[in-house]
Amino acid sequence: MRPLVRSQVALVLALAGLLWAATGASAATVVNGDFESGNLEGWHKQELTGAGSWFAYSGTRPPIGGKRPDNSAGPVQAPPQGRFAAVADEANPDTLVLFQDLALESGQPHSLSLLAFYDSYKPIAVPAPDTLSVADEQLGGQRNQQFRIDVVRPEAALDSLAPGDVLATVFATRPGAPPRMKATRFGADLSAFAGQTVRLRIAVAATEEVLNAGVDAVTLDGNRGPGSANRTRMEFGRARPNRANGSVVLPVRVPGPGLLLAAKKGVLRPVIAKAGKAGTVLLRLRPAAAAMNRLARRGKLRVRVSVTFLPANEAREVAMARVVFRPPDSQNGHRPLQR
């Protein structure tokens, strides 16, 4: 082959490769995240005792409890979006896991969003140390009635709660939490794991009666599916420290009118702000008195702040924002923040 022809062939092959890469690469996606297929296609599930399972459902009739002859089972919450959602149901104690592996594109931002809800027949309880087990020998007489959603390493044990295995916690019930939570949107920034495959794990542990926990509208940015235009979304801007008084200004973009709440127990002074319309709201965050002591000792305080958006006639949204507090420039030792 002549050199010129050879070089032309090489160029054509190279261009073909680039074209394939541009058109053939698949974006990060959640398969069947809205469950509108009416089944759990794309998801995997695991049951510990076989007394319960995850189901795609519609309406308010529980998949297992709705079959009781005495009709004693209470209703489940209706799917918050569309006709179908996924729900966990049990006849006896069980640990139920619903999961899907997500391949995150390299060099791209990735934001996870989902709706979660639950109804528990008994008070929420989380054992110490925390575990997803319902085995008496492991719980040592403690109760385990919890619902949690994590992003974990796919090679980790499916029930692992080890800090090295849990990459991010999207939601987790806390001891003493209310026995019912209406559909609430939760989000997590997965950009730090771009180029990796991570596992979205949705888990229920129920040792006492029934814990009907559900999820719907599970999406990654760029994979929003039907109805996404009506979803409530908020976005965080870059947090800016105010070195004059040690506060931090966090821009939050909201899609419409509502209330914004920011909190971190024992660390942050609660903040409430009103959004009259779609746009950016500035949340002025200040450390609580106890956090000021740590800030003075360390010279820096990294905090994950829980921000809740309460829109009118829509499911609330909860997301975590990372901010860094620094002492005021004029501070010598500890002194209260200026108001």
SVG drawing of the C-alpha trace seen along z (x, -y; Angstrom):
<svg xmlns="http://www.w3.org/2000/svg" viewBox="-61 -42 66 59">
<polyline fill="none" stroke="black" stroke-width="0.4" points="0.0,0.0 1.3,-3.4 2.3,-5.7 -0.3,-8.3 -3.1,-5.8 -2.0,-4.2 -2.1,-7.5 -5.6,-8.2 -6.9,-4.9 -5.5,-5.5 -7.2,-8.9 -10.5,-7.4 -10.2,-4.8 -9.3,-7.4 -12.3,-9.5 -14.5,-6.5 -13.3,-5.7 -14.0,-9.2 -17.5,-9.1 -18.2,-5.8 -17.0,-7.2 -19.3,-10.2 -22.4,-8.2 -21.8,-4.9 -20.9,-5.8 -23.8,-5.4 -24.6,-8.1 -24.9,-7.1 -28.5,-6.0 -30.9,-4.4 -32.8,-1.6 -36.6,-1.7 -36.1,-4.3 -39.8,-5.3 -41.1,-1.7 -43.7,-2.6 -42.9,0.8 -45.0,2.2 -42.1,4.5 -38.6,4.3 -36.8,4.8 -33.3,3.4 -33.2,3.9 -31.9,6.7 -33.3,7.7 -32.3,9.9 -34.3,11.2 -32.7,12.5 -35.5,14.7 -37.9,14.9 -40.7,13.4 -40.9,10.3 -39.8,8.8 -39.7,5.6 -42.5,5.2 -43.6,2.8 -47.1,1.8 -49.9,-0.7 -52.8,-1.9 -52.7,-1.6 -53.1,2.1 -49.9,3.7 -48.6,6.6 -48.4,9.1 -50.6,7.6 -53.4,6.9 -53.9,10.7 -54.6,11.3 -58.0,13.0 -58.9,10.6 -58.1,7.5 -56.2,6.1 -53.2,4.6 -53.2,0.9 -52.9,-0.8 -49.6,-1.8 -49.0,-5.3 -50.0,-5.6 -47.1,-6.0 -46.0,-9.7 -45.4,-9.9 -47.0,-8.0 -48.9,-4.8 -46.2,-2.6 -43.5,-2.8 -41.5,-0.2 -42.4,0.8 -41.1,3.3 -43.6,5.5 -43.1,8.2 -45.2,10.9 -42.5,11.6 -39.0,10.1 -36.8,9.7 -34.0,7.7 -34.9,6.5 -32.5,5.0 -33.2,3.4 -30.2,2.4 -28.8,1.4 -25.2,0.7 -24.6,-2.6 -21.7,-3.2 -20.8,-6.9 -19.2,-8.5 -15.7,-9.9 -15.2,-13.6 -18.9,-14.3 -21.0,-15.7 -23.5,-13.2 -26.5,-14.1 -28.8,-11.4 -32.4,-12.2 -35.2,-10.1 -38.5,-10.1 -38.7,-8.1 -41.5,-7.4 -42.4,-4.9 -45.0,-3.7 -44.0,-1.6 -46.4,0.3 -44.0,0.0 -41.6,-2.8 -38.5,-3.3 -35.5,-1.8 -31.8,-1.6 -29.5,0.8 -26.0,-0.1 -23.7,0.7 -25.8,0.3 -26.6,3.3 -29.1,4.4 -29.5,7.8 -32.7,9.0 -31.1,12.0 -31.6,12.1 -28.1,13.4 -26.6,10.3 -29.0,7.8 -28.7,8.9 -32.3,8.1 -32.3,4.8 -35.0,3.8 -34.2,3.0 -36.9,1.1 -35.1,-1.1 -35.1,-2.2 -32.0,-3.6 -30.7,-4.4 -26.9,-4.4 -24.4,-4.5 -21.9,-1.7 -19.0,0.0 -20.3,2.8 -17.7,5.3 -18.8,4.8 -21.1,7.2 -24.7,6.2 -25.5,5.6 -22.3,3.8 -22.5,0.6 -18.7,0.2 -17.5,-3.4 -15.1,-2.2 -18.0,-0.5 -20.6,-3.2 -19.7,-6.0 -22.7,-8.2 -25.8,-8.0 -28.8,-9.5 -31.3,-8.9 -31.5,-7.0 -34.1,-6.8 -32.8,-7.9 -33.8,-6.5 -37.1,-8.1 -38.0,-9.2 -41.8,-9.4 -43.4,-6.2 -44.5,-7.8 -42.8,-9.9 -44.7,-11.3 -43.0,-11.2 -39.8,-13.3 -37.2,-14.0 -33.6,-13.3 -30.5,-14.1 -26.8,-13.2 -23.9,-14.5 -22.0,-11.5 -19.5,-13.6 -16.6,-12.5 -17.2,-8.9 -17.1,-9.8 -15.5,-7.0 -16.5,-4.4 -19.3,-1.9 -21.2,-2.4 -24.2,-0.5 -27.4,-2.2 -28.7,-0.2 -32.2,-0.7 -32.6,1.4 -35.3,2.2 -34.7,4.1 -37.9,4.9 -37.9,7.0 -41.3,5.7 -44.4,5.9 -44.4,4.2 -42.3,1.5 -43.6,0.5 -40.9,-1.6 -41.0,-2.9 -39.0,-4.7 -40.0,-6.3 -38.6,-8.7 -35.0,-7.5 -32.9,-9.5 -29.4,-10.7 -29.0,-14.1 -29.6,-13.7 -31.9,-10.7 -35.0,-12.2 -37.7,-10.4 -41.4,-11.1 -42.8,-13.8 -39.5,-15.3 -40.5,-18.8 -42.8,-18.8 -40.2,-17.6 -39.0,-19.9 -35.3,-20.4 -32.9,-22.7 -29.3,-23.4 -26.5,-24.7 -24.1,-27.4 -20.6,-27.9 -20.6,-28.6 -18.9,-31.9 -17.3,-32.5 -17.8,-35.9 -14.5,-36.5 -15.8,-39.6 -18.1,-37.6 -17.3,-33.9 -20.6,-33.1 -21.1,-31.4 -23.5,-32.4 -24.9,-29.4 -26.8,-30.2 -29.7,-27.8 -31.6,-27.9 -35.2,-26.8 -37.8,-26.1 -40.6,-28.0 -42.1,-29.6 -41.7,-27.9 -39.7,-27.7 -36.0,-26.8 -34.8,-25.4 -31.1,-24.7 -30.1,-22.7 -27.3,-20.7 -28.1,-19.8 -25.5,-21.1 -23.5,-22.7 -25.6,-25.2 -28.0,-27.8 -31.4,-26.9 -32.1,-29.1 -35.4,-29.7 -35.8,-31.6 -38.7,-32.3 -38.6,-32.0 -41.4,-34.1 -40.6,-32.7 -38.2,-30.6 -34.6,-31.8 -31.7,-31.9 -32.1,-32.4 -29.1,-33.2 -28.9,-31.2 -26.7,-32.9 -25.3,-30.1 -23.8,-30.6 -22.2,-28.0 -23.9,-27.3 -22.1,-28.3 -20.7,-24.7 -19.4,-24.6 -17.6,-28.0 -15.4,-26.3 -14.3,-23.7 -13.9,-26.3 -11.6,-28.3 -9.5,-25.3 -9.2,-23.9 -9.2,-27.1 -11.6,-25.4 -14.9,-23.5 -16.2,-21.3 -20.0,-20.7 -22.6,-18.8 -25.7,-20.9 -29.2,-19.4 -31.2,-21.8 -35.0,-21.2 -37.2,-22.9 -40.9,-23.0 -42.8,-24.0 -46.5,-24.4 -48.4,-21.3 -45.3,-19.3 -43.1,-16.7 -40.5,-18.4 -36.9,-18.0 -33.9,-17.3 -30.3,-17.5 -26.9,-17.9 -24.6,-20.8 -20.9,-20.9 -19.7,-24.2 -16.5,-25.2 -16.6,-27.7 -13.5,-29.8 -13.0,-32.1 -13.5,-35.8 -10.4,-37.6 -10.5,-39.7 -11.0,-36.8 -8.4,-36.2 -9.6,-33.2 -13.3,-32.6 -15.9,-35.4 -19.5,-35.3 -20.4,-36.0 -21.7,-39.4 -25.4,-39.6"/>
</svg>
